[in-house]
Amino acid sequence: MPAKKTPAKRKSETVAEDDQNPKKVKVFHRSHGKEAGQVLVLGQGDVGQLGLGETTIERKKPALVSLPEKMVQVVAGGMHTVCVSETGHVYTFGCNDEGALGRDTTEEGSEMVPGKVTLEEKVVQVSAGDSHTAALVEDGTVYIWGSFRDNNGVIGLLEPMEKCTNPVKVPMTETVVKIASGNDHLVLVTLDGNLYTSGTAEQGQLGRVPEHFSNRGGRKGLSRLLVPQMVNVKGKVHFIDAFCGAYLTFAVSRAGPVYGFGLSNYHQLGTKTTQMFFVPVKLACFKNSTIHWVDFSGGQHHSLCLDAEGQVYSLGRAEYGRLGLGKGAEEKSEPTPVTGMEPVSWLSCGASVSFAVTREGSVYSWGMGTNLQLGTGMEDDEWSPVKMTGKQLENRVVLKASSGGQHTVLLVKDKQES
């Protein structure tokens, strides 16, 4: 087979002047939602993460969520869901114990249905973890709400031990173009090509806190973790993108090399060893002159990656079929092709599940079936990709998928609109 041609590197981040106000800039990144559609949900919803009200706490097949606007982005947190509308509004539903919904849910049952978060500016992208949500607005400012947790409980959000139940501005001096969330950490990519991180550091996922300070910041305390600070890399590296797994971070440089830090106990970073990495390392397994990497997603102990040709690869832990490599597949320490799908445009990992959206608008799922997240209607594990079906998927194309701890969210649009 002839080697794949490497497409020209594309610049991921840009800034344009606002037509109404030439001094005000708008940030763009390829991850920002463009196509608008409707929202489907499936899996477990006992704390409202399906947004279907108090009477529906489980869906075996995708169900339509009632929302007042069309959405351009959907994100599943651990046990909550975040949607961005085409007008830049944010809607949330699910568990609000630590403030992850960013709105008042004192009225009984109000967390079980979508509600609007009060933010004045237009939101262009959101990210969500176990107990936090972040929103990037069009001028490059970031807001965050909820709380970060470590193995011993709450550590706070921007202030030590203080959760935020409403959006608060993240203190940044640089313009942010992309945000990404792990279970309990946040990564910010700036227009200048720098990476900033905040949150829990126990597994090295911040890439800037030495191991002996990783437990609650050591003698410098929690502020070391909670105030976003720059990740330093040897030599001048300009980053254009970042992606998170539960406890790890992938960062893509403009020059091509992929860097990683955090937990790799099942080789989910693609490292030869299973140690934790507390500073960024250049990942040799992604250095292939014939492959141009465009997307990554991480679960609890596995990762997915996508090349420019639409081929999906998986690595890390194999139990329950989450790698999609067939029955009996074993742990992988480098990207391994997942077969049986048409070219793919979008990836998402839940804790122990995987999803791929094809360029044609189908969605495939594989991995642990216990929480009904796969859309097969059964609780069986799937060791190879299975095309998702359902009444709500008929005559619709899938645009994006996102998966959390126990539920999955799809952004879809009617075929006649495509």
C-alpha angles and dihedrals in degrees: 000000000000116000116261115257113243110235118228112276110260123216107241102195130055139160127215131188117250109248091220094047115024092193092057117081131209120210123222130191130168090244093063113106117255109162115070125215148133130294127243125186137192141169129047120349107170093136096042100267091135092059092220098121134257097302098058114062100152137038125186092187130032115285128195118249117217108236130164095229141029113268132224099188136029125187130183115212122192093284104350139065131224126195131186118208126218088253091055100257122139123224123188139184137170136052113011100173092119097030097264092144094060093218142081113279100168090120106091113259095007092119090058094066131049116278131180123251115222109242122145098205127069111264117220101178141010136194131190140194135179097299106358140070129197130195129197115207126207096262093057098261119134128215125193137187139176123042144286119233135195132193090289099047138263118010097174133247114253096344122047113269092353119119120200119224093186131043116283127187116254110231105244132151093194129069111255121217102175137023130195132183133207121190091286108359138074128213123198123196113201133209089246090060098255130134123224124185139189138173134053118003103184095112097036093259093138093059092211108067117085115234094250090058096040095097102083093321098297116240092343089062134215096318087075087064104033101048107076111246133178122268109229122218126185110258123010108303121178110206120206102175144015135192132187138216120193092279105006144064132219117198125189120208125213089239091059109254117122119222128198142186138174135047118006101160090137094033089261090148090055093249124147092231130052096227124121116258115218095180129042116277126193105245108228093192090069094051102103120138092210096051126071110195116216108165142026135182131180134204129188095293106354140061138207127205134186132208128211091260091062097254117145122217130187136198140171130045118015105194117124091016097280092145092059092222098126136269114323096016114158135218114296126211096191136037109289121191117252109213136198100063138098116244110305131223103182139031135197135176126199120192095287102355136080136208135189126188114206126222087246092058105258123127125218125198137190140164134058114014099191098103096042089243094134096068094230091119089237136088094230119122115246117217096186132039115283122193110240117235135181143136092267091053094056112111090003134106121218115234103177141358132201129182133197136181096301109354141056131214127202131195109212139170134198114267093234089060093053 
